[in-house]
Amino acid sequence: MSPARIIILVVALAAGLGAALLVQKPSQAPAPIAKVEPAPTVPVLVAAADIPIGNTVSQNDLRWLDWPLASVPAGVIRKDETPEAEKEIIGQLARYAVLAAEPIRREKLIRTDGTGFLSAVLPTGMRAIAISTDSRGASTAGGFILPNDRVDVICTWKGESANGRGAEAFVSETLLRNIRVLAIGQNVQERNGEKVVVGETATLEVDPGQVETLIQGQKTGTLSLALRSLKDAGDNASQPARNNDNAMTLVRYGITTKSVKP
C-alpha cells in the first residue's frame, strides 16, 4: 500500500473517531428555573357591593378578600385578628358611602341601637332642623345644592321702605353662614351620580342657638339657601350673620339700600 493511501486512511479513522466521541458526549443540562414564591396574603373584610350612606349592613354586603400582607392598609379588619368581625358589623349603619371591594372601616359605620340615622350621625351638641324650600329650585341655588354642601341661610320678608313713607319693600338678611346640609327632601346623599336633588325641605346641621334663629326666620318670611364654594367652606364656620349695628339690606325695584332694624 502506498504511503498516500495510508495517510488518507489514518485521517479518515481519526475523523470517524472524533465524530463518535461527539455523539457520545452528553448534552448540556438546561439552566435551572427560578422558583417564585407567592407573596403572603391575609383575608381582609371588604364590601361585596356598594353600600349607600344610611343603609344597614347585611350579610350579603360583606366578603373576605385576600390582600397582600405587605400592603394591608392600617385600620382595616383582618380575619387573623378578628375572625368573627362579620357578626359585629352586620346590622350597623353606613355613616359614609362604601364602594364595592373597598375595605370596611369601623369609623365609616355606626351602631344605632334602634335610633334613626340622622340622630346617630349628628355630632355631639348639634341639632338637625328642616326648613321649607322651593321645589322649583328658586330657594336652593337652582336645585344644585346636595347633601354635605355648605350654604348661607337668607331670610326675605316685606318691610317698610327706607324713605319712611309707609310703602312696602322686600328686605333680605343673611341669618347664618357656612351651614352643613344634611339632606334634601328624603335624600341624604347623591344617588346614582345625579347632580340635582329635588325636595320640598332642606335639613340643616345647626347648634341649639341657631335652631331658634331659623325658626324665627321661617315664621318671619321666606328662607333661601346660597351655595358656598368648597374653597371657603371653612370660613366663618356656622356663625350668625347679623351685624352688631342691626343693618339689613332693602331691595326695591332693583335698588339696594340699607336700613336699621328697630
Secondary structure as GFF3:
##gff-version 3
##sequence-region A 1 262
A	DSSP	alpha_helix	3	24	.	.	.	ID=ss1
A	DSSP	beta_strand	41	47	.	.	.	ID=ss2
A	DSSP	three_ten_helix	59	61	.	.	.	ID=ss3
A	DSSP	beta_strand	62	68	.	.	.	ID=ss4
A	DSSP	three_ten_helix	69	71	.	.	.	ID=ss5
A	DSSP	alpha_helix	85	89	.	.	.	ID=ss6
A	DSSP	beta_strand	93	94	.	.	.	ID=ss7
A	DSSP	three_ten_helix	106	108	.	.	.	ID=ss8
A	DSSP	beta_strand	109	110	.	.	.	ID=ss9
A	DSSP	alpha_helix	117	121	.	.	.	ID=ss10
A	DSSP	beta_strand	127	132	.	.	.	ID=ss11
A	DSSP	three_ten_helix	141	143	.	.	.	ID=ss12
A	DSSP	beta_strand	150	160	.	.	.	ID=ss13
A	DSSP	beta_strand	168	184	.	.	.	ID=ss14
A	DSSP	beta_strand	201	206	.	.	.	ID=ss15
A	DSSP	alpha_helix	208	220	.	.	.	ID=ss16
A	DSSP	beta_strand	222	227	.	.	.	ID=ss17
A	DSSP	three_ten_helix	230	232	.	.	.	ID=ss18
A	DSSP	beta_strand	247	252	.	.	.	ID=ss19
A	DSSP	beta_strand	255	260	.	.	.	ID=ss20
###
